[in-house]
Amino acid sequence: MSLSKFVLFCLFRGKQSAHMNAQAAHSQSESYKWLVLTISTFTFTFVVAIPQMSLPVLFEEISAELDLSLVQVGWIWGAGSVLGTLVGLIGGPIGDRFGPRRILAVACLLMGIAGAARGLSNGFTMLTITTLITGFAQWSIPMNVHKACGIWAGNQQ
């Protein structure tokens, strides 16, 4: 089995209902629920917040090295948020269909690849494209982090 077929198999191997996930959540230990909450918090912090907030600090150096105008810097800053609007509408239903764990795994992987590619960008066009991809991955994380915590914590907390 090729790597691409294996990845597709792992991601799309069948739908699980929210009811089945909720029943599984009740069988988890109390410490595991806190572990899920901690990992979710770190995921949101390190994969969403830090990359989003680190870019403006570096804009002076980035614009000098890539010879970007102030308008181009503004486009780069807003590009990721533009996709946030689209992903906010479709990210929840996609998370419901495939499960938050799969969506978070794909989003974190895509965020890492796109973030590295953003660091290797050599011009405005490449930086814009990688920022758009980063924004797509970045804004699919918040709604699925909350869903994962809700499934594992159950109705008690």
Secondary structure, DSSP 8 states (H G I E B T S, - for coil): --HHHHHHHHHSS----HHHHHHHHHTS-HHHHHHHHHHHHHHIIIIIIHHHHHHHHHHHHHHHHHT--HHHHHHHHHHHHHHHHHHHHHHHHHHHHH-HHHHHHHHHHHHHHHHHHHHT--SHHHHHHHHHHHHHHHTTHHHHHHHHHHHHHTT--
